[in-house]
Amino acid sequence: MERAMQKQIKMLCMTALLLTGCGGTASEQDVIRFSWWGGESRHQATLQAAEQFSASHPEITVHCEYGAWSGWEDAAAAAIYAGTEPDVMQVNQNWLQDYSTETAGFLDLHAFEAQLDLSQYDPALLEMCTVDGELRCIPVSETGRVFFWNTQTFAAAGIPVPARFSELEEAGAVFAEKLGADYYPLALGWYDRMLFLVYVLQSKYGREWVKDGALQYSEEELAEALTLIQDMEQKHVIPPLKQIAGGGADSFDKDENWITGKYGGIYEWDSSAGKFVDSLAEGQTLQVGQYFPDLGDYRGGFSKIALGYAISKHTAHPEACAELISYLVSEPEAVRLLGTERGVPSNRQAYDICRTAGLLGDISAEAYERMNEWVTFRIDPDFEHASLKGVNGIYEDVFTGISYGDYTVSEGAERLYAGIQTVLTGDRT
């Protein structure tokens, strides 16, 4: 109950931000609102880029609305349905389908090809942003999950960072013995566990998660992966979810256990690497990890559109919105300023600018290359459906239920399988 109340408070606070208009008067200018989530370094870089845009486009005023991810999607969805969402929105791929109706959602960006130059994008990425023939966002970057290891913590334990899953399993006992019971080689939140489950199953069986609208894994196979994850808890490889919640942070980059090195690794989006590096205490360093070859003969895990920029159907200034997006994804001064804050750019011109400026040598670029070389699967559009991934959704219910001892593994597998099937068969309530 306490966890649910805290989430509702956060969601209501974020809703208040997104439902409240910005101050100021339009005068003779086009005033547009621009929203995004992220870490502090992304906020500062994007604020500077928006300021530069306004300076070079005096006829357009940009009001910025931003915050952390926790609770953001629920508040954004409420704003979209209320018709009070910002004009330009940073969006996740699933939003394009989940939050669009005849009267709400996002404009078809094919109408703005003159400003957005769609030739700069891989057609396959544009297809991932297309729903019912409408291009509902511009892809900013592509991303997938990658392991990141704190080299200082593993050195203190006297072992190298794991290159195989068996080494990760063995590290649990070593951490507990040499560093203490509050040190763990890997930390996985409930959604991290869901993504890790997919990675494990695809590595072993080599099947897409969903094909032709049907889940390709049985309830028994889900139980198999859930058992492996629960065994990781019991072997001191990952902390119980109750312990993670007790840290009081809504993401690992704000968690003292991560900041100080008590959590030796994470399984995160490559495009988020920057905020996890920036959050580490002085003397801590992060290394991009290898995928585990001993999990199976296949390359498990999937990629997706990391982030996109979309234009609200309710905007009064669509042309100004398109100008802002074009500036952020292709104008040299903005591209250099933003670098890899949202991942390695998908826009070819932006990629070339970053490469020439030496901006592709950081950990985000290294993580992207590791992911891009490995991953062969792409996300199913329904994987991040709100009833699955959202607050109090199926994923959270199953993984917290198992970790807290409310469900057995078989009960969790049954609930997970049924919840996914409900979404895939069309009941989106």
C-alpha positions, 0 to 999 in steps of 0.5 A, a space after each residue: 500500500 505504501 509503495 502504491 501511495 508513493 507512486 500515486 503522489 509522484 504521478 499527481 505531481 508530474 500530472 500537475 506539471 504537464 497539465 499546467 500551461 506555461 506563463 507568458 503571453 504569445 504577443 506576436 510570437 509563436 509560443 510552443 511547449 517542449 517536454 522531455 524526461 531524463 537526467 541532469 546532464 540531458 536537462 542542461 544540454 537540452 535547455 541550452 539547445 532550446 535557448 540557442 533555437 529561440 535566439 536564432 528563431 526570434 519569432 518562436 518562443 520555447 517553454 521547456 518542461 522536464 523531469 525524471 522518468 518516474 511517473 512521467 508516462 502516466 502524467 503525459 498520458 493524462 495530459 494527452 487525453 485531456 488535450 493539454 499536452 505540450 506541443 513538442 514531446 519526447 516520446 517512447 515508441 509505445 506511445 505512438 500506438 497507445 496514446 493516439 485516437 482520432 482526436 488525441 495523439 500525434 500529427 503525421 510528420 510526413 506533412 513536414 518532410 521539407 523541414 525534417 528531411 526524412 532522407 537522413 534516416 534508415 527507412 527501417 527506423 522510420 517504419 518503427 515510428 509509423 502507425 497506420 501509415 502515419 509517421 508519428 515521431 522522428 527517431 532520435 536514436 536506437 537503443 538496447 540493454 547493455 551491462 555496465 560494471 563498476 570496475 572499482 567495486 569488482 577490483 575491491 572484491 578481487 575478481 574481474 567483471 563478469 564475461 560469462 553468466 556463470 561468473 556473475 553467479 559466482 560473484 554473489 557469494 564473493 561480494 557478500 564475503 569480501 565486501 559485505 551483505 549490502 554489496 551486490 554484483 548486479 542490481 535489477 529493478 522490476 522492469 530490468 528483470 522483465 527485460 533480462 527475462 527476455 534476454 535469457 529466453 531469447 539467448 536460449 531459444 532464439 525466437 522473437 518475443 512476439 510474432 504475427 501478434 502471438 507470444 512465442 514463449 510458453 508459460 512454462 518457459 516464462 517460469 524457467 526464466 523467472 526461476 533463474 532470476 529468483 535464484 539470482 536473488 537467493 545467491 546474493 547476485 541481485 538485491 531483493 526488490 524490497 531492499 531496492 525500494 528501501 533505498 528511497 530512489 526512483 532510479 539507480 542513478 539517484 540511489 546511494 547504493 549505486 552512487 557509492 559502488 555497493 551495486 556493482 553493475 546494472 543492465 540498462 539502455 545504452 542511451 542512458 549511460 551518461 547519467 549513470 556515469 555522472 552519478 558515480 561518486 569520485 573515484 568510481 568508473 564504469 565499464 561496458 560489459 559483454 553479453 553472456 555467451 553461456 546463456 545460449 547459442 543465440 543473441 538475446 535481447 532487442 533494440 527499440 527506438 530510444 526516443 522520438 520527437 512528436 508533435 501534438 495534434 492539438 498544437 496551434 503552431 505545427 510549423 514552429 514545432 517542426 522547425 524546433 525538431 529539425 533544429 534539435 536533430 540536425 543543426 550543427 550547433 545543437 547536435 554538438 551540444 546534445 552529443 549522445 545525451 539521447 544516445 547515438 543519433 539516428 539522423 545521418 547528418 547528426 551522426 557525421 557531425 558528432 563523429 567529426 567533433 569527436 563526440 562518439 568516443 564516450 561510454 554511450 557510443 561504446 555501449 551503443 556499438 556493443 548493443 548494435 553488434 549483438 542484438 538481432 531482435 527488435 521490440 514488439 510494439 505492445 511490449 511497453 503497453 501501459 497495462 504491462 509496463 505502467 504503474 501497477 502494471 503486470 510486470 511490476 505486479 509479477 516481479 515484486 510479487 515473486 520477490 516479496 514472496 506474495 507469489 510463487 514462481 508458477 503463480 507469477 508465470 501464470 499472471 505474466 502469461 495471462 497479462 501479455 495475452 490479454 494485451 496481444 488479443 486486443 483488450 487494452 483496458 
